[in-house]
Amino acid sequence: MPKSSKVTQREHSNEPVTESVADLLALEAPMDYKSSQMSMNMTGGSAPPIGKPDISPDLEDGRPAWNSKLQYILAQVGFSVGLGNVWRFPYLCQKNGGGAYLVPYFILLILIGIPLFFLELAVGQRIRRGSIGVWNYVCPRLGGIGASSLMVCGFVGLYYNVIIGWSIFYFFQSFQYPLPWSDCPIRKNGSQAIVEPECEKSSATTYFWYRETLNITSTIADSGGLNWRMTLSLLAAWIIVCLAVIKGIQSSGKVMYFSSLFPYVVLFCFLVRGLFLKGAVDGIAHMFTPKLEIMLEPQVWREAATQVFFALGLGFGGVIAFSSYNKRDNNCHFDAVLVSVINFLTSILATLVVFAVLGFKANIMNEKCVVENAEKILGYLNSNVLSHDLIPPHVNFSHLTTSDYAEMYGVIKIVKEDSFAQLGLEQCLLEDELNKAVQGTGLAFIAFTEAMTHFPASPFWSVMFFFMLINLGLGSMIGTMTGITTPILDTFKIRKEYLTVGCCIVAFLCGLLFVQRSGNYFVTMFDDYSAGLPLTIVVILENVSVAWIYGTKRFMQDLEDMLGFRPYSVYFYLWKYVSPVCLIILISASVVEMAISPLGYNAWVQDLAMERFQSYPPWAIVMCFALIIVAMLPLPLVFIARHFNWLPDGSNKLSVSYRKSLAKEASTLEDETRFILGKNPSEAPSPMPSHRAYLGPGSTSPVELITNSTSISGYGSGYQTNPAPPKSES
């Protein structure tokens, strides 16, 4: 320490100390904690200095804050509740044992969902930074976690907004009666009018989706040029997102009041309407009929874990970004449980709606099947291919029921066993229609749209449905964009308006890849490879960095100081052992599935009017692996750069509120400082408060930061500290 230092001079003099430690710290330049891992206990347990106003940290650092707790909860709900709740959860429930699927899903929600959601909320709220800043503080060598989160957010946002664009297109197409996808188009061939062959082979809704909406090509290699209608829809989607997030949480928070609540209004309306539809009870009964033998398959648990993982938005950075705008004493444990339960109940509600509507559709299709096959039987009877003696006497072809047809079908099959296949009759079972698994875009833009064509006042219900999809997507996109912009704004001094507009323009230009005629194949590629594995690795590193590097005991103590109560001890074991093990199993299963599954996509073959699996060309395979590598690349790069001190650890960019809260606590140690700097033991102050804030690895106190400093040259000058190497605490 230089001899001219004021602190050094006081060590060798008997002059009273007139300046407080708080004065020194408050005027110092940003501190550089080279070994700092997590600066979470800023306020400590001591009261603010007498005579100084207790200024809120929100006002001190100028960081925006939520206007109300309701606004924040709606933002988290809007981010976590998205399109996956409406079209992926019902599909997985149908595929994996009906009601039995809810058991593994709920168990994994308790084991990995709520604990990891709570963890992200806590670190974001305490450190008050975006994903990059948070993980730089927790463990600088794993600071690449935040950058990887940002990369994944970017990839997901690119194709997710395309789905909103599709919904916008269908929304405006819904203002017609009849709906444009209710009937196949008629083509004139000279003087003869014929039904479009591609539509006749498939269905009116399928034809409208693949030919009128996407105008899709037959292979991913054939781009087919831009689809101008989808390009305009994508532009509209990005304009809406830009306007929603341009002012940060000041604008997006207000949008969330509508975008988060309106989908529930629509879902309840659809549920009430669906329950009065013929066959709705069949669909709901099919959903809740448990197939217990399927529940024991490992694949069911893997898919349940993946759905829990993505349903809550873990690893994207949006959860951390939203919670960073909270007050530090906010009860984030209550928030974690509340949002997780709302998410789960929303998935159940959406599944009820979907299966009620699909049950109605299955009855319609089954009745259509019965009518078509009854006409075939009548033709065979009139041409004497079948004998009238095979038809039960009570059967009336003008009012044929499904049970009558089933009886007639069974008799014909037994009598005409040898030549039955040549008759081309179908069994027409309702169970077969209900078992047709439909997921993703197929559920929303084909199955659901087809069911709505049979609704009374079908345009109204179609408008409501696609407006709901737009709002669900918008809520998730606001969280995704916040996960991108918040860490950038924390790192660089950029006006949020310029950054938001710039990001949206760049994203729209990159999104042109998805609005080519082959764009749907790229949406599938990004959905399969850009998020799954990288995001799982990001979350397990988040878990390990807090539970094993920073220390679970220390983290629990931080939570107690922040919340005012100690969280349940079960979180200690979940964070330290259960969640990491579950995530490692999930990663292993994902890698194995990726290795054994062929790399390909379902291409629409126009001549056959059906989808057919095709392998990716070599350049597309390279692109698939490039998405995974690019998303995970920041992890090893940042680790290596900081291991060899090529990159600053970022901890010198502490927020103003961090330093001022540190100064506030330091001011309560003024008497202790005098004692350490040479006063007599008789002048020693009273014992220190029972809860001392943790200021970095080795529990360095503000006094030690000054007395151990190597360079202090007056007020306002920077100084470097060299505390002991960080030690993890379990």
N, C-alpha and C positions, 0 to 999 in steps of 0.2 A: 504494500500500500504506500503511495507517495507520502512523503513527510509533510507536504503542504495540505494534505487532506484535513478538513475540519474535524472529522471524527478522530483521526489520528492525533491531532493536536489536543483534543479533549482527553484522550487516554493519558497524556503526560501532563495534564494540568488539573488544578483543583477548581476551575471555573464551573459554575453550574451549567447544566445543559439547558439552553433556552429554546432550541428548536426540537420539535418532536420528530419521531421516526416517520410519522404520517406525512409531515411536511416534506421530508426527504423523498419518500416514495412517491408522493403525489406529483412532484416536479421532475421526477426522473424520466428519462426516455424509456421506450418499451424495453422490458427486460428480456433477456435471452436465457431461457432455461434449457441448456443443452441436453440435460438428462430428464427434463420434465416429461411425465407420462400422462398425467390427468389432473388438471387443476379444477377440482370439483367442490371443495369446501371453501367457498370464498367468504361467506359471511360469518362463519363461526357461531359460537353460542353466546358471545358477549354483546352487551348493549352498545348502541352507538354513542360516540363521545358526547359528553354534556356540552351544550352550547352550539352544537352543530346540527343542522336540520337533517332528518333522516330521508335523504333523497332517494327515490326509487331508482334502481339500476336501469330500468327501462328508459327513464328520462336522462340518465347520466350519459349513456352511450348513444342515444338517439336511435336505438334499434326499434323498428316498428313492433307493435304489440297488438294482440287480438282485442277487438272492442268488447267482447264478452266471452264467457266460457262456452255459451251455446254456439257461437260462431266458430270457435275452435273445434268443438266436438263435431259439428256438421262438416267442417273441412276434412277432419280425419275420416269420418264416415264416408264422405263423398269420394275420398281417395281410395279407401279400401273396398268399398262396394262399387263394383264396376260391371262391365259386360260379362265377365267370367261367372258372376253370381247368377246371371240369367241364362247363359247358354252352356257353360261348362259343368257347373255343379249338377244341374238336372241330368245331363248326359252321363256323368260319372255315377250318379245315383242309380240310373237305369241300367248301366252296364255292370255295376259291381254289387249286385245283390239287393237293389231296392232299399227298403228301410234298414237292412243290415249294414249298408254302407255308412249310415249315420253313426254307428258305434265306433269304428276305427277313426272316423273323421273327428268326432268329439274328443276321443282319447288323445289324439295327436294335437288337437287344438289346445288341450290343457298342458301337454308335455312340452311342446315346442312353440306353439303359436303365441299364447299369452305371455310366457316368460320372455321371449325374444322381442315381442312388441313392447313390453314394459321396459326392456333394456334400452331399446332405441329411443323411446320417449324420454327416459331418464337422462341419458348422456346428452341428448339434444337440448333438453330443458336446462341442464346444469351448466353446460359449457356455452350455450347460446351461440352456436356456430352451425354452419352447414356441414355436410358430410365430410368434406375435405378437412376443414378446421378441427372437427371433433376428433377424427382418428389421428391427425397430426399430434394432438395433445395427449390422447390416450397412449399411443405408442408410435413415435415418429417413424420407426423403421417399417411399420405397417401402414404408413400414411397413404399408400397406394390404394387402400380400401375405398377411400372417398372418391378417388379418380376413377376407379373401376365402376363404382356406383353411378357416377356421372355418365360414363360411357354407355352403360346398360340403359340408363334413362333415355339417353339420346336415341339408341337403336329402337327401343320400345316405342318412344314417342313418334318416330318416323312412320311406323306402320299402324300404330294404334289410331292415329288421327285419320288415316285412310278409311278405317271402319266408320268413323264419325261421318266422313264424307259420303260413304255409301248410304248411311242412315239419312243424311240430308237429302240425297237424291230420291230415296223412297218416300221421305216425308212430303216432298212437293208433288211426287207422282200420285200420292194418296188423295189429292183433292180432285178426284174424278169418280164418276159413277157410270158404268161399273168400273171397278178397279182395273187398271191396264193389264194386270197379270191374272185376271179371272178366266179368260178364254184364250185359246190359241188363235193366232192371226190367220186370216184367210188370204191366200195368194191366188191371183188370177192367172190361169194358164190358157191364154186365148179366150175363148168364150166360156171356159169351164173354171169354176172356183173350187180350189182344193185347200185343205188344211195344211199348214206348214209341216212338212214331214218330220223335221227335227223336233218340233213341239209335240206332234202326235205320238212320237216314239217315247217321249219323256213325260212331261206335264206342262201345263201353262205357266205355273210359277217357276219351275226349273228352267224353262226356256227363257222367261223374262230375265232371270238372274244371269244366266250364262251368255245369252245372246244380246238382249236389249241393254242390260246394265253394264256388264263387263265387256261384252263383245269379244270374248276370250279366244286366244289362239290355241292350237292343239299341242304346242310344246313350249317349254320355257325358252328355247333357243330362238324362237320366232317372236320378236318383240311386237310386231304389228303396228308400231307407232303409238302415239299418244291417243288416249280416249278422251276427247275434248269435254264430254259431259262429266266424266269423273275428275278431270283436271279442274274444272270450275267448282265442282263439289269440294275437292280438297282445298282449293283456295278459300272457299267460304268457311271451311272448318278451321283453317289456320287463322283467319281473320277473327273468328269468334273466340278462339283460344287466346289470341294476342290481346284482344280487348278485355278479356277476363283477368289476365295476369299482368297487364301493363303497369299497374300501380302497386304491384306486390299484393300483400294480404289486405291492403286497404280496398282494392277492387275485387280480388278473388273471394275475400271473406263475404262480401255482399252477394256475389253471384251464388255462393254456396247455400244461402238461405233458400233459393229456388231450386238449384240443380240437385241438391241433396234430398229435398223433401218431395219434390214433384214425382220422382219415380215411385215413391211409396203410394201416392194417391192413385197413380195409374195401375200399380200392381193390385191394390185393393179393389179397384173398379173391375179389373180383369178377373179377379178371383170371384167376386160376387156374380159377375156376368157368366163366368165359366161354370159355376156350380149349377146354373139353370140350363146348361146345354145338355143335350142328349148324349150320354156316354161319358160325361165328366167324371161320374162316380167310378166308372170302370178304370179310367186313367189314374185317378188318385189311389184306388185300391191296388192297382198294379205297381204303383210307386212304393207303397208301404208294405207290400207283401214281401217279407224278408226271405232271402235265399241264403240261409246260414252257411251252406257248404262253400259258397263263393267267398264269404267274408274271411275265411281262413287262408285264402291264397295270398302269397306275398305281394303280388302285383296290386291287389286292392289297397294294401297298406302303403305301398309306394306312391300310388296315385292320390291317396288321401293326404299323405304328407306333402306332396307337391301342391295340391290344391290349398291346403292350409297356409303353406308358405307364400303362395302368390296372392291368395285372397286378402291377406293383411298388408300386402305391399312391403314386405320385409326386404331390406337391402337396397331398395331403390333410392333412398336418401330423402324421399318426400316426407316420411314420418319424422325423421330427425329435423328436417327443415321447418316443418310446421310447429314442432314442439319447441324449437329454438326461439320462437316468438312469445313463449309463455313466461309468466313470472316464475322465479326460482322456487317459490314455495307452493306451486300448484301441485295438487294431488294426482300425479301422473299414473300412480298405481290404479286408482279408480278409473281414470281415462282408459287405460289399457284393457281392463276387464270389460268396461262398458262398450267400447268400440268393437271388441272381439265378439261379445255376445250379440250386439246389433248385427254384425256381419253374418254370424251364423244363422240368426233368425231370418235375416233377409234372404239368405240362400234357401232356407226352408220355404219361405213365402213364395219366392220365385219358382221353386220346384213344384209347389202346389198349383200355381197358375199354369205352368208349362204342361204338367201332366193332365190337368183338367181340359186344356185346349187340345192337347194331343189325343186324349181319350175321345173327345168329340170328333176330331179328324179321323181317328181310327174307325169309329162307327160309320162315318160317312163313306170312307173308302171300303169298308167291309160290305156295306149295303150296295155300293156300286159294283163290287165284285160279285155279289149274289145275283144282281140283276143281269150282268153281262153273261154269267155262266148259265143262268136260267134260260136266257135267250138261245144259248148254244144247245141246251137240252131240248128245247122246243123244236129247234131246227132238226135235231137228230130224230125226234119223234115223228115229225112230219115227213122226213125222208126215209122212215122205217129203219134207220140205223139202230135205234133203240125201240124196244117194245113198250107199249102203254102199260103193260102189266108190272113194269118195274117202278112205276110211280105210285106211291101210297094214295089211297082214295081220298084222304082228307086234304091233300095238297092242292092249293088254289094258286095258280101261277100269277093271277092278277093281284094277289095280296100275299106274296111269298115271304115268309119270315126266315131268319137265319137258321132257326132250329129245323124248320121244314126242309130247307136246302141241305143242311147237314145230314138229315135222315136220308134224303133222296140220294145224296152224294155217296153215302156209305153203302146203300143197296146196289147202285150202279157199279161201284168199285169192286164189290164182291162177285157180282154176276159176270161182269165183263173184265175179269182179272187179266186175261191174256191180251186183250186189245184196249185196255183202259187208257194207257199212255197216249194212244193215237187220238183219243177224244179231246185232249187238251183242256180238261176241266181242272179248275183250282178248288182247293178245299175251303178257302174263304174263312179263316179263323181270325177272330178278333185279337187273340193273343199274338199272332204273327205280326199284325199291324202294330201292336203296342211294343213289340220287341225290336222293331226297326230302329236301331240306334242312330240318332241324328245329333250332331254337335256343331258348335261354332257357327259359322256363317250359314251352314245348311239349316240349322234350327231357326235362326232369325229371319233369313231372307228366302227360305223355301218352305219349310214345314209350317211355321207360324203364319206366313202370308197366305198360304193355301187354306189354312183353317179359317182365317178371317174373311176369305171370300164367301164363306157360307154363313157369316154372321148377318143378322139384320142390321142395317145401317153400317155396312162394312167400311165405307170410307172414314167414318168417324173413329172407329176402333183402330183402323190402320194409322190415321194421323196421331192418335194418342200413343200407340205402341212405338212408332219411330221417333216421336218427340221424346218419349221416355228413354230410348236408346241414346239419343243425342245428349240428354242430360246426364245419363250414367257415364257415358264416355267423357263428357266435359269435366265432370268431377274428378275422374282419374287423370285426365290430361293436365288439370290445374296442379294436382300433386306432383305429377311427373315434371312439369315445367318448373315448379318450385324447387324440386330436387336438383334441377340443372342450374337455375339462376342464383339460388341462395349461396352455394359454395363459391361461385364465381364472384358475386358481389362482396362476399366476406374477404376474398383474397385480393381483389383488384378494386380500385376506386373508379367505378363506372356508374353512370346514371342508369337506374334500373329500366327506365323507358327505352333508352337506346339499346341496352342489352337485350331486352325482351323482343323488341322489333327485329333486331339483327338475328337473334336465334330463330324466330319464326320465319323470316325470309330464307335463311339458309336451310331450315328444315323443309320448307315448301319446295325449294329447288331440288333437294335430295329426294324428297317424296315423289318427284316425277317418275322415279323408277317404278313406283307401285301403281301408277295410273296409266301405264302402257296397257295394251291389250293383254299382255302376258303378266301384268302386275300382280294378279292374285297368287301366282306361283311364288313370287318373291315375298309376298306377305306371309305365306306358309313357311318359307325358308327362314325368315327372320324370327317368326314365332317359335320355330322349333330349335334354333341354334343360337340366337343372339342373347337370350336371357336365361334359359334354364340352368345350365351348368355354371356359367360365370356368376350368376346371382347366388346360387347355393354356396359356392366357394367364398363369396364376399361375406355372406351371413355367418358362416362357420368361423371365419377369421375375426369378425366382429365379436362373436361369442368368446373365442379363445383369447383375444387381446384384453377383454375386460375381465374374464373369469380366471385366466391363468397368468397373464403378464402383469396386468394392473393389480389383480388380487380380488377374489370374491369377498373376503372379510372386509377389506378396505372399501370396496364398492358398497357393501351393505351398510357400513358406517356412514359413508357419504350420503346414502339414501336416507338414513335416519336423521342426519343433520339437515337435509334438504326438506324432507316431508314432515318432520316433527314426530315421526313414529318409525319403529323398525319393521320393515316388511317381514312377511311370514318366512320362517326358516326354510321352508320347502324350496324357496327360490334359490337358496344357496346351493342345494344339491341339483336342482334343475339346471342352473347356469353352469355349474362346475362339471357335472358328469352326464346327466340325462340328455340335455339338448345337444352337446357335442357328439355324443354317440349316435343319436338319431340322425344328425346331419351327415356324419361320416357314412352311415348306412345308406342314406339317401343319395349321396354323391356316388358311392360305389355302384348302387343300382342304376343310376342314370348313365354312368360310364359303360356299364355292362350292356344296358339296353341300346345305347348308341353304337356299341361295337357289333352287336348281333343284328341290329335292324338295318335293312338295306337303305342306302341313301337315295331317296327318290321322292316323288310327289304324285298326286292324283291329277292327271291331265284330262281335260274335257275333249272327247273325240266327237267331232261334229257329225260324222257319217253314222256313228253308232248311237249318238245322242245319249251318251253315258260316260262316266269317269272310268279311267283305266290307269293303273299304276305304271309310272315310267321312271327309269333311273336318271339321276342327274348326269348331265354331261361333265367331262373333266373340269372345265372352268367353273361350273357351278359347285362341284365338290370342293374345289379350292376356296371358293367364296364362303361356303359353309364353315370350314375350319378357320378361315380368316376372321369371321365374325367372333368366334370363340376366343381366338388368340388376341385380337385387338382389344376385346373387352377385358381380358385378364392381364394384358401386358403391363399396365401400371404397377401391378403388385410386385413382380420381381425387379422392375426397373427402379422403383423408389427404394425398395429394400437394399439393393446393391449400392445405389448412389449414396444413401445415408450411412450404410455400413462403412464405406470408404470416405465419408465426409465430403463427397462431391456436391451434395445438395443440402442447403440449410434445412433444419428440422421444422421450420415454420412456427416454432413456439415463441419467437420474438415478436410475432404479430398478435400479441395479446390484446383483447378488447379493452376499451377504456373502463368499462364497468368492472372488468377483472382486476385491473390495477387499482381502481379506486376502492373497491371492496377490500382488497388486500391492505390498502393504506388505512381504511377504516378500522380494520382489526389491529393493525400495527399500532395505531394510536392508543389503543387500550393497554399496550405493553410499555408505555413510556417509562413507568417506574422501574420495570424490569430492565430496560435498556440502561438506565442510570446505574443500576446495580452492576450490570455486566461491564459497563465502561469504567468501573473503578470505585464505586461507592462502598462504604463500609457495610458489613453484614447487618449491623443494627438498623440500617436504613433500607433493608430489603423489603420489598412490597409483600402484600399478602399473596398466598398461593395462587397459581394460574387457574383460570377457569377449567372446569372439568372437561369441556369439549373444545379442543384446540383444532382449528381448521388445518387440513392437510394441504400443504403448499407445494408439494412435489416429492419426488423420491427421496427417501431418507427423512421425511417430515421436517424439512428445513424451515425454520421460523423466520419471520421478517427480520428479527435481530441478527440471526446468523447470516442472512443475506448481506447485511451491512458489514458486520464485523469480519466476515470471511472474504469480503470482496477484495479484488486485486487492483481495481482501478476506479477511484472516485475522485473526481476533480471538481468539486464544487457543486452547487445546486444546478439541476437541469442537465448534468452530463451523464452519459451512459456509463454502465459498469458491467463487468462480466463476473459471473459466479462459477465456482468449480466445486459443486457439492460432490458427495460420495457417489459412486456408481449406483444406478437404480437397482433396487432389489424388489423382486415381485413378492407379494404377500398372499398366501393362499388363505 
